[in-house]
């Protein structure tokens, strides 16, 4: 059996498969089908300083090749997340590696939520800075599509915490490598990409948008070629670890991302169709390594051959 463990800087993963934020709840929702402790890491839903109700409904819609969502980062707030038995305390008991996705409407919000977690870091392996969500009117994608703002957010979070930080990048930019370099230079220990693409869908019978916010994040298998290209470009541009994600539905998809240069992979939308997909992907990666004579995951990272 191959060695599936992965080292993302200071973050140790038992295997290269993590959950994408917003697709695995806070772990307990899927524990019956996919025990959190068997994954490389669980990335929880985005946490803010304040409780947040999210966007009005309807806020999800199935579309060809994937789905649109505009949940709007609904969450209980950082204090409840840290102390309520249903949230981090429950996940901590499983022994899972936990990455906390954080977001805010202002620079100070990001710093405050990071500092609050830093003061009580037990059970938290890293913070993932969400500067790329297209589903909130304030902050969100605005920070992720302006290089100066992206750098300032990362610098602010870096000054507020000793925990490793991962910056989640938006695909809704012209040159992803410019943003990758900027956040790396500002103190990000790793990068995750991609977040959802901005899209919309219309119900032609009612002549209304299918989601209340009109536009939302497009995810699913159709975005994989875009995500794969961006991961490949980013891996060549920066020297920090990458968690690649976007449309991964099976082990073959995950191996593509590893070959493209991702050190680990994130699974998101596919979980809604089958909560056991992350476990299947872990098993499939192991079989791929064994059948091709590789002894560890790092043996295939970035090993894309020329045509």
C-alpha positions as a Markdown table, in Angstrom:
| # | Residue | x | y | z |
|---|---|---|---|---|
| 1 | Unk | 0.0 | 0.0 | 0.0 |
| 2 | Unk | 1.3 | 3.4 | -1.0 |
| 3 | Unk | 2.0 | 6.2 | 1.6 |
| 4 | Unk | -0.9 | 8.5 | 1.2 |
| 5 | Unk | 0.2 | 11.1 | 3.7 |
| 6 | Unk | 0.7 | 14.7 | 2.6 |
| 7 | Unk | 2.6 | 17.6 | 4.1 |
| 8 | Unk | 1.2 | 21.0 | 3.2 |
| 9 | Unk | 3.9 | 23.1 | 4.8 |
| 10 | Unk | 3.1 | 22.8 | 8.5 |
| 11 | Unk | -0.2 | 21.0 | 7.8 |
| 12 | Unk | -0.1 | 17.2 | 8.0 |
| 13 | Unk | -2.8 | 15.3 | 6.1 |
| 14 | Unk | -3.3 | 11.5 | 6.5 |
| 15 | Unk | -4.2 | 11.5 | 2.8 |
| 16 | Unk | -4.6 | 14.0 | 0.0 |
| 17 | Unk | -8.4 | 14.3 | 0.0 |
| 18 | Unk | -10.1 | 17.2 | 1.7 |
| 19 | Unk | -13.6 | 18.5 | 1.6 |
| 20 | Unk | -14.4 | 21.8 | -0.1 |
| 21 | Unk | -15.9 | 24.4 | 2.2 |
| 22 | Unk | -19.6 | 24.6 | 2.1 |
| 23 | Unk | -20.1 | 21.1 | 0.8 |
| 24 | Unk | -19.6 | 19.0 | 4.0 |
| 25 | Unk | -21.3 | 21.2 | 6.5 |
| 26 | Unk | -19.5 | 21.0 | 9.9 |
| 27 | Unk | -18.7 | 17.3 | 9.5 |
| 28 | Unk | -21.5 | 15.9 | 11.6 |
| 29 | Unk | -24.0 | 16.1 | 8.8 |
| 30 | Unk | -22.1 | 13.4 | 6.7 |
| 31 | Unk | -20.4 | 11.5 | 9.5 |
| 32 | Unk | -22.7 | 8.5 | 9.1 |
| 33 | Unk | -21.6 | 8.1 | 5.4 |
| 34 | Unk | -18.1 | 9.5 | 5.4 |
| 35 | Unk | -16.3 | 9.6 | 8.8 |
| 36 | Unk | -14.4 | 12.9 | 9.0 |
| 37 | Unk | -11.4 | 11.2 | 10.6 |
| 38 | Unk | -10.8 | 9.1 | 7.5 |
| 39 | Unk | -10.3 | 12.2 | 5.3 |
| 40 | Unk | -7.1 | 14.2 | 4.8 |
| 41 | Unk | -9.0 | 17.2 | 6.3 |
| 42 | Unk | -12.5 | 18.6 | 6.7 |
| 43 | Unk | -12.9 | 22.2 | 5.6 |
| 44 | Unk | -15.9 | 23.5 | 7.4 |
| 45 | Unk | -18.5 | 26.0 | 6.1 |
| 46 | Unk | -17.3 | 29.6 | 6.1 |
| 47 | Unk | -17.2 | 31.2 | 9.5 |
| 48 | Unk | -17.6 | 34.9 | 10.2 |
| 49 | Unk | -17.3 | 37.0 | 13.4 |
| 50 | Unk | -21.1 | 37.4 | 13.4 |
| 51 | Unk | -23.9 | 34.9 | 12.9 |
| 52 | Unk | -25.2 | 35.1 | 9.3 |
| 53 | Unk | -28.5 | 33.9 | 7.8 |
| 54 | Unk | -27.3 | 33.8 | 4.2 |
| 55 | Unk | -29.2 | 34.7 | 1.1 |
| 56 | Unk | -32.9 | 34.5 | 0.4 |
| 57 | Unk | -34.4 | 31.3 | -1.2 |
| 58 | Unk | -34.4 | 29.8 | -3.7 |
| 59 | Unk | -30.6 | 29.6 | -3.5 |
| 60 | Unk | -29.7 | 26.4 | -5.4 |
| 61 | Unk | -30.5 | 25.2 | -8.9 |
| 62 | Unk | -29.4 | 22.2 | -10.8 |
| 63 | Unk | -28.0 | 23.0 | -14.3 |
| 64 | Unk | -26.4 | 21.1 | -17.1 |
| 65 | Unk | -23.0 | 19.8 | -15.9 |
| 66 | Unk | -23.3 | 21.0 | -12.3 |
| 67 | Unk | -25.2 | 23.3 | -10.0 |
| 68 | Unk | -25.6 | 26.9 | -9.1 |
| 69 | Unk | -25.7 | 28.0 | -5.5 |
| 70 | Unk | -26.1 | 31.2 | -3.6 |
| 71 | Unk | -26.2 | 30.1 | 0.0 |
| 72 | Unk | -24.5 | 33.3 | 1.0 |
| 73 | Unk | -22.1 | 31.8 | 3.6 |
| 74 | Unk | -24.8 | 31.1 | 6.2 |
| 75 | Unk | -23.1 | 30.3 | 9.6 |
| 76 | Unk | -23.6 | 30.5 | 13.4 |
| 77 | Unk | -20.7 | 32.9 | 14.0 |
| 78 | Unk | -17.3 | 32.2 | 15.4 |
| 79 | Unk | -18.2 | 32.0 | 19.1 |
| 80 | Unk | -20.9 | 29.5 | 18.6 |
| 81 | Unk | -18.7 | 27.5 | 16.2 |
| 82 | Unk | -15.9 | 27.3 | 18.7 |
| 83 | Unk | -18.0 | 26.4 | 21.8 |
| 84 | Unk | -21.4 | 24.9 | 20.8 |
| 85 | Unk | -21.1 | 21.1 | 21.2 |
| 86 | Unk | -22.6 | 20.6 | 17.7 |
| 87 | Unk | -19.8 | 22.4 | 15.9 |
| 88 | Unk | -16.0 | 22.3 | 16.5 |
| 89 | Unk | -16.2 | 20.4 | 19.8 |
| 90 | Unk | -18.0 | 17.5 | 18.0 |
| 91 | Unk | -15.6 | 17.5 | 15.1 |
| 92 | Unk | -12.6 | 17.7 | 17.4 |
| 93 | Unk | -13.8 | 14.5 | 19.2 |
| 94 | Unk | -13.6 | 12.5 | 15.9 |
| 95 | Unk | -9.8 | 13.2 | 15.6 |
| 96 | Unk | -10.4 | 14.8 | 12.2 |
| 97 | Unk | -7.9 | 17.3 | 10.7 |
| 98 | Unk | -9.9 | 20.6 | 10.6 |
| 99 | Unk | -9.5 | 23.5 | 8.3 |
| 100 | Unk | -11.7 | 26.5 | 9.1 |
| 101 | Unk | -12.8 | 28.6 | 6.2 |
| 102 | Unk | -13.2 | 32.3 | 7.3 |
| 103 | Unk | -14.7 | 35.3 | 5.7 |
| 104 | Unk | -15.8 | 38.9 | 6.4 |
| 105 | Unk | -17.4 | 42.0 | 5.0 |
| 106 | Unk | -14.3 | 44.1 | 5.9 |
| 107 | Unk | -10.6 | 43.8 | 6.5 |
| 108 | Unk | -11.3 | 44.0 | 10.3 |
| 109 | Unk | -13.8 | 41.2 | 10.1 |
| 110 | Unk | -11.2 | 38.9 | 8.7 |
| 111 | Unk | -8.6 | 39.9 | 11.3 |
| 112 | Unk | -11.1 | 39.5 | 14.1 |
| 113 | Unk | -12.4 | 36.0 | 13.2 |
| 114 | Unk | -8.7 | 34.9 | 12.7 |
| 115 | Unk | -7.7 | 36.3 | 16.0 |
| 116 | Unk | -10.6 | 34.8 | 17.8 |
| 117 | Unk | -9.8 | 31.3 | 16.5 |
| 118 | Unk | -6.1 | 31.8 | 17.2 |
| 119 | Unk | -6.9 | 32.4 | 20.8 |
| 120 | Unk | -8.6 | 29.0 | 21.0 |
| 121 | Unk | -6.9 | 27.0 | 18.3 |
| 122 | Unk | -7.4 | 23.5 | 19.8 |
| 123 | Unk | -8.6 | 21.2 | 17.1 |
| 124 | Unk | -7.9 | 23.6 | 14.2 |
| 125 | Unk | -5.1 | 22.7 | 11.8 |
| 126 | Unk | -5.3 | 25.8 | 9.6 |
| 127 | Unk | -7.4 | 28.7 | 8.4 |
| 128 | Unk | -8.7 | 29.0 | 4.8 |
| 129 | Unk | -9.3 | 32.6 | 3.8 |
| 130 | Unk | -12.3 | 32.9 | 1.6 |
| 131 | Unk | -11.7 | 35.9 | -0.6 |
| 132 | Unk | -13.5 | 34.4 | -3.5 |
| 133 | Unk | -17.1 | 33.7 | -2.8 |
| 134 | Unk | -19.4 | 35.3 | -5.4 |
| 135 | Unk | -22.5 | 35.0 | -3.2 |
| 136 | Unk | -22.3 | 37.9 | -0.8 |
| 137 | Unk | -22.8 | 41.5 | -1.7 |
| 138 | Unk | -20.1 | 42.9 | 0.7 |
| 139 | Unk | -16.6 | 41.5 | 0.7 |
| 140 | Unk | -16.4 | 38.1 | -0.8 |
| 141 | Unk | -15.5 | 38.2 | -4.5 |
| 142 | Unk | -14.5 | 41.9 | -4.3 |
| 143 | Unk | -11.5 | 40.9 | -2.2 |
| 144 | Unk | -10.6 | 38.1 | -4.5 |
| 145 | Unk | -10.7 | 40.0 | -7.8 |
| 146 | Unk | -8.6 | 43.0 | -6.7 |
| 147 | Unk | -4.9 | 42.1 | -6.2 |
| 148 | Unk | -4.3 | 44.9 | -3.7 |
| 149 | Unk | -7.3 | 44.0 | -1.6 |
| 150 | Unk | -6.4 | 40.3 | -1.7 |
| 151 | Unk | -2.9 | 41.1 | -0.5 |
| 152 | Unk | -4.2 | 43.3 | 2.3 |
| 153 | Unk | -6.7 | 40.6 | 3.6 |
| 154 | Unk | -4.0 | 38.0 | 3.6 |
| 155 | Unk | -1.5 | 40.3 | 5.4 |
| 156 | Unk | -4.1 | 41.2 | 7.9 |
| 157 | Unk | -5.0 | 37.6 | 8.7 |
| 158 | Unk | -1.3 | 36.7 | 8.9 |
| 159 | Unk | -0.8 | 39.4 | 11.5 |
| 160 | Unk | -3.7 | 38.0 | 13.6 |
| 161 | Unk | -2.8 | 34.3 | 13.8 |
| 162 | Unk | 0.0 | 31.9 | 14.1 |
| 163 | Unk | -2.0 | 29.2 | 12.5 |
| 164 | Unk | -1.1 | 28.1 | 8.9 |
| 165 | Unk | -3.3 | 30.0 | 6.4 |
| 166 | Unk | -4.6 | 28.9 | 3.0 |
| 167 | Unk | -6.0 | 31.4 | 0.6 |
| 168 | Unk | -8.9 | 30.3 | -1.6 |
| 169 | Unk | -8.6 | 32.0 | -5.0 |
| 170 | Unk | -11.4 | 33.0 | -7.4 |
| 171 | Unk | -11.4 | 31.8 | -11.0 |
| 172 | Unk | -13.3 | 35.0 | -11.9 |
| 173 | Unk | -10.1 | 36.9 | -12.8 |
| 174 | Unk | -8.0 | 37.3 | -15.9 |
| 175 | Unk | -4.6 | 36.0 | -14.7 |
| 176 | Unk | -4.8 | 33.6 | -11.8 |
| 177 | Unk | -1.1 | 33.5 | -11.4 |
| 178 | Unk | -0.9 | 37.2 | -10.5 |
| 179 | Unk | -3.2 | 36.6 | -7.5 |
| 180 | Unk | -1.4 | 33.4 | -6.5 |
| 181 | Unk | 1.9 | 35.3 | -6.4 |
| 182 | Unk | 0.4 | 38.2 | -4.5 |
| 183 | Unk | -1.1 | 36.1 | -1.7 |
| 184 | Unk | 2.0 | 34.0 | -1.4 |
| 185 | Unk | 4.1 | 37.2 | -1.0 |
| 186 | Unk | 1.6 | 38.4 | 1.6 |
| 187 | Unk | 2.1 | 35.5 | 3.9 |
| 188 | Unk | -0.2 | 32.7 | 2.7 |
| 189 | Unk | 1.2 | 29.3 | 3.5 |
| 190 | Unk | -0.8 | 27.5 | 0.8 |
| 191 | Unk | -3.4 | 28.1 | -1.8 |
| 192 | Unk | -6.7 | 26.4 | -2.6 |
| 193 | Unk | -8.3 | 26.8 | -6.0 |
| 194 | Unk | -10.7 | 27.1 | -7.6 |
| 195 | Unk | -13.8 | 28.5 | -6.0 |
| 196 | Unk | -17.0 | 28.6 | -8.1 |
| 197 | Unk | -17.4 | 30.4 | -11.4 |
| 198 | Unk | -20.0 | 33.2 | -11.5 |
| 199 | Unk | -23.1 | 32.1 | -13.4 |
| 200 | Unk | -26.9 | 32.2 | -13.7 |
| 201 | Unk | -29.9 | 30.2 | -14.9 |
| 202 | Unk | -33.4 | 31.3 | -16.0 |
| 203 | Unk | -36.8 | 29.5 | -15.7 |
| 204 | Unk | -38.3 | 30.2 | -19.0 |
| 205 | Unk | -41.8 | 29.4 | -17.8 |
| 206 | Unk | -41.9 | 31.9 | -15.0 |
| 207 | Unk | -39.3 | 34.1 | -16.8 |
| 208 | Unk | -37.5 | 34.5 | -13.5 |
| 209 | Unk | -34.0 | 33.6 | -12.4 |
| 210 | Unk | -33.8 | 30.2 | -10.9 |
| 211 | Unk | -32.1 | 31.6 | -7.8 |
| 212 | Unk | -33.2 | 34.6 | -5.8 |
| 213 | Unk | -29.9 | 36.5 | -6.1 |
| 214 | Unk | -30.0 | 36.1 | -9.9 |
| 215 | Unk | -26.4 | 35.0 | -10.1 |
| 216 | Unk | -24.5 | 32.4 | -8.1 |
| 217 | Unk | -21.5 | 30.1 | -7.9 |
| 218 | Unk | -21.4 | 27.5 | -10.7 |
| 219 | Unk | -19.7 | 24.2 | -9.6 |
| 220 | Unk | -19.6 | 20.6 | -10.7 |
| 221 | Unk | -18.0 | 18.4 | -13.4 |
| 222 | Unk | -18.3 | 21.0 | -16.1 |
| 223 | Unk | -15.8 | 23.4 | -14.5 |
| 224 | Unk | -13.0 | 20.8 | -14.2 |
| 225 | Unk | -11.1 | 21.8 | -17.3 |
| 226 | Unk | -11.0 | 25.4 | -16.1 |
| 227 | Unk | -9.9 | 24.4 | -12.6 |
| 228 | Unk | -7.3 | 22.0 | -13.9 |
| 229 | Unk | -5.7 | 24.6 | -16.2 |
| 230 | Unk | -5.6 | 27.2 | -13.3 |
| 231 | Unk | -4.0 | 24.7 | -10.9 |
| 232 | Unk | -1.4 | 23.8 | -13.5 |
| 233 | Unk | -0.6 | 27.5 | -14.2 |
| 234 | Unk | -0.4 | 28.3 | -10.4 |
| 235 | Unk | 1.8 | 25.3 | -9.6 |
| 236 | Unk | 4.4 | 26.7 | -12.1 |
| 237 | Unk | 4.1 | 30.2 | -10.7 |
| 238 | Unk | 4.5 | 29.7 | -6.9 |
| 239 | Unk | 6.5 | 27.6 | -4.5 |
| 240 | Unk | 3.8 | 27.0 | -1.8 |
| 241 | Unk | 1.5 | 24.0 | -1.6 |
| 242 | Unk | -1.8 | 23.8 | -3.6 |
| 243 | Unk | -5.1 | 22.2 | -2.8 |
| 244 | Unk | -6.7 | 21.7 | -6.2 |
| 245 | Unk | -10.5 | 21.5 | -6.6 |
| 246 | Unk | -13.2 | 22.1 | -9.1 |
| 247 | Unk | -15.4 | 19.3 | -10.6 |
| 248 | Unk | -13.7 | 16.3 | -9.0 |
| 249 | Unk | -16.1 | 13.4 | -9.1 |
| 250 | Unk | -13.8 | 10.3 | -9.1 |
| 251 | Unk | -10.3 | 9.1 | -8.4 |
| 252 | Unk | -9.2 | 9.7 | -12.0 |
| 253 | Unk | -10.2 | 13.4 | -11.7 |
| 254 | Unk | -8.2 | 13.7 | -8.5 |
| 255 | Unk | -5.1 | 12.1 | -10.1 |
| 256 | Unk | -5.4 | 14.6 | -13.0 |
| 257 | Unk | -5.1 | 17.5 | -10.4 |
| 258 | Unk | -2.2 | 15.8 | -8.7 |
| 259 | Unk | -0.3 | 15.4 | -12.0 |
| 260 | Unk | -1.1 | 19.0 | -12.8 |
| 261 | Unk | 0.7 | 20.2 | -9.7 |
| 262 | Unk | -1.8 | 20.0 | -6.8 |
| 263 | Unk | -0.4 | 18.6 | -3.5 |
| 264 | Unk | -3.9 | 17.7 | -2.3 |
| 265 | Unk | -7.4 | 17.8 | -3.8 |
| 266 | Unk | -10.7 | 19.1 | -2.6 |
| 267 | Unk | -14.1 | 17.4 | -3.3 |
| 268 | Unk | -17.2 | 19.5 | -3.2 |
| 269 | Unk | -20.3 | 19.3 | -5.4 |
| 270 | Unk | -19.9 | 15.5 | -6.0 |
| 271 | Unk | -20.6 | 15.0 | -2.3 |
| 272 | Unk | -24.2 | 16.1 | -2.7 |
| 273 | Unk | -24.8 | 13.3 | -5.2 |
| 274 | Unk | -22.9 | 10.6 | -3.2 |
| 275 | Unk | -21.5 | 11.4 | 0.3 |
| 276 | Unk | -19.1 | 8.5 | 0.1 |
| 277 | Unk | -17.2 | 9.9 | -2.9 |
| 278 | Unk | -14.3 | 11.2 | -0.8 |
| 279 | Unk | -13.7 | 7.7 | 0.5 |
| 280 | Unk | -13.9 | 6.2 | -3.0 |
| 281 | Unk | -11.4 | 8.8 | -4.2 |
| 282 | Unk | -8.9 | 7.9 | -1.5 |
| 283 | Unk | -9.1 | 4.3 | -2.4 |
| 284 | Unk | -8.8 | 5.0 | -6.1 |
| 285 | Unk | -5.7 | 7.2 | -5.6 |
| 286 | Unk | -4.1 | 4.4 | -3.6 |
| 287 | Unk | -4.9 | 1.9 | -6.4 |
| 288 | Unk | -3.5 | 4.2 | -9.0 |
| 289 | Unk | -0.2 | 4.6 | -7.1 |
| 290 | Unk | 0.1 | 0.9 | -6.5 |
| 291 | Unk | -0.7 | -0.2 | -10.1 |
| 292 | Unk | 1.8 | 2.3 | -11.5 |
| 293 | Unk | 4.6 | 1.6 | -9.2 |
| 294 | Unk | 4.6 | 4.8 | -7.1 |
| 295 | Unk | 5.3 | 4.5 | -3.3 |
| 296 | Unk | 3.8 | 7.8 | -2.2 |
| 297 | Unk | 1.5 | 10.6 | -3.3 |
| 298 | Unk | 4.3 | 13.1 | -3.8 |
| 299 | Unk | 5.8 | 10.9 | -6.5 |
| 300 | Unk | 3.1 | 12.0 | -9.0 |
| 301 | Unk | 2.6 | 15.7 | -7.9 |
| 302 | Unk | 3.4 | 17.9 | -10.9 |
| 303 | Unk | 4.6 | 14.9 | -13.0 |
| 304 | Unk | 2.7 | 15.8 | -16.1 |
| 305 | Unk | 4.5 | 14.4 | -19.2 |
| 306 | Unk | 4.8 | 16.3 | -22.4 |
| 307 | Unk | 2.8 | 15.1 | -25.4 |
